[in-house]
């Protein structure tokens, strides 16, 4: 239930992917996330900052609208990406 509250705070998150080094299995200390949806950037920055301090890793986020995600999908499919969350409703 905690995760659901966090997702709600972010806004309308459709899906989330781990990309970059961690998706390739490398611990570079930088966690790259691709988030798809209409998000509250203040909440995202707040949550990212708190999480960075807790896990002692840098978090970088790339936020796409659903339309941009669909447009970029061919390029994204050529890179490693690990789905970590999807809105099932």
C-alpha positions, 0 to 999 in steps of 0.5 A: 500500500505504501507504493500505491501512495507514492505512485498517486503522489507522482500524478498520472504514471502510466509505466516505469522502466529501469534503463541505463547501466542498471538495466545492463546489470552494471552498478555505476551508482547512477539509477536511470528511470524512464517514467511515462505519464503526466507527472507532478515534477515537484513530487518527483524531485522530492521523492527522488531526493529522499530516495537518493539519500536513503540508497546512496545512489544518484537517480536520474529521471526521463519523463515522457508523455504517452505520445512521446513514449510511443514515438520513441519506442523503436529507439527505446527497444534497441536499448536495455530496459527493465519494466518496473511498474505499469498502470493496469487500470 
